[in-house]
């Protein structure tokens, strides 16, 4: 289920410095796909504090339906691999078969070693907030404008 939220928590000042250095002309649009509600909420809060636009999905199927129905496409997808309903690996295979969204870059966020899943970046859980933000900014900045 997609879940928009407006939660706000205080984060360290160093995170804003990362955002200021990598700011695009508009907010970065992120599709966050994670089945763990607490982790998804914390990550979404972090990204929103950095003025990113975030849509949350709890599994690959919800994320795929979002990509098919909502425009514009996100600038980047942050994707967990181990999820019920549709795994991150299954989502990525389906995404790559859809011409309109195949080019949206994916950052894999996983608690175990990842092999055989094409991605712009791979981050291991737990991931430092600064590293996640820097990776999103780098990947979104490298992606062609949509």
N, C-alpha and C positions, 0 to 999 in steps of 0.2 A: 504494500500500500504506500503510495506517495504521501509524504507528510510535510507540509510547509509549517515552519515554526518561527516564532519571534523571540525565543529565549536569548537573553544577553547576560554574560558573566564577564568579570574582569579578567584580563589576560596580561601577561608581562609586557612592559613597554617595548622590549626588544622586537616583539612581533610586528608592531606598527612600523618599525624601522625597515624591516624586510619588505613590507607592503609598499612603503614610500619609494624604495629603490627600484621596484619592479612594476610600478603602476602603469596600467594600460590606459588608453583614452576613455575607456568605459569599464565598468566592473567585469571581472572575469566570471563567466557562467560555468558552474560546476554541477555535474550530476554525481551525487554521492550514493554509492550502492554498497550497503552494509547491512547484514541481518541483525547484528547486535544493537539493540535499541539504545543502550547507554553510550556505547562507542559512537554510533551514528549521531546521536544528539550532541555529544561533546565535540566531534569533528565539525558538525554543521555550525555549532556556536562559534568555534574558532574561525572558520572561514567567513562567517557573517561579520564577525568583529573586524575582519580585514576587508570589509566592504565587498565581498564576493556575493554573487547571486547563487543561491544553493537550492537545488531540488533534491529531496531525499527519496530513495527507493530501498525497500527492505529485501529485494531479491532481484535476480537478473531478469525475470519476466516482467516485473513492474517497470524496470529500467528500459527494457526493450519497447514496451508499450508506450512509455513516455517519449522515447526517441521517434517513434513512428507517428505520434499525434501532435506533438508540441513543437512549434517553430518559434524562434530560431533554435538550432541545435546548440548544445552546450559547447564551450570552448575546450573542456576537458572532462573526462570521466574518471573518478576515483573509485576503483573497483576491488571489492573483496573477492576472494576465490571460492571459499567454502560457505555456501548458502543453500538453504532449502529451496524447493520449487524449481529454480534454474540457477545453476552454479555460475560463478564468474567465468569459468572456462566455456561453458555452453553459451552464455551471453555473448562473449567475445566472438565465438564462431558465428553466431547469428548476426551480430553487428557487422562483421566483415562481409557478409553476404548481401547486405543492404546498401546499395550505392549511395543513397542520400546521407547516410551517417557513417559509412565505413571509414572515412578520413578523420573522424573525431578521435583525438588522441586519448589513450587510456594509461592511467597510472595504476598499477597493481599494488594492492596493499594486502600483504599476506603474512601469516605467522609461520609459514614454512617455505622452504626453497621452491622456487617457481621455475618450471622448464616447459617449453613448448607452447607458451602463450605469448603471442606478439604484443608488445607494449612499448610505449614511449619511455617508461621508467618503471622500476620495481622498488618498492619500499617494504622493509620488514617491520612487522608489528612486534613490539610497540615502536612507534616512530616519534622522534622528537618533533614538536610542533613547528619549530623553525625549519627543519628539513622538509616537512610536508609542504609548508608555504612556499619555500624556495623552489621546490620541484614543480608545484602547480604553476607558479609564475613563469618558470623557465619553459615548461611544456606549452602553456597557453600562449606565451610570447612567440614561440617557434612555430606554432600552428598558423596556417594561412587564415586570413580574415574570412569570417562567415557572416 
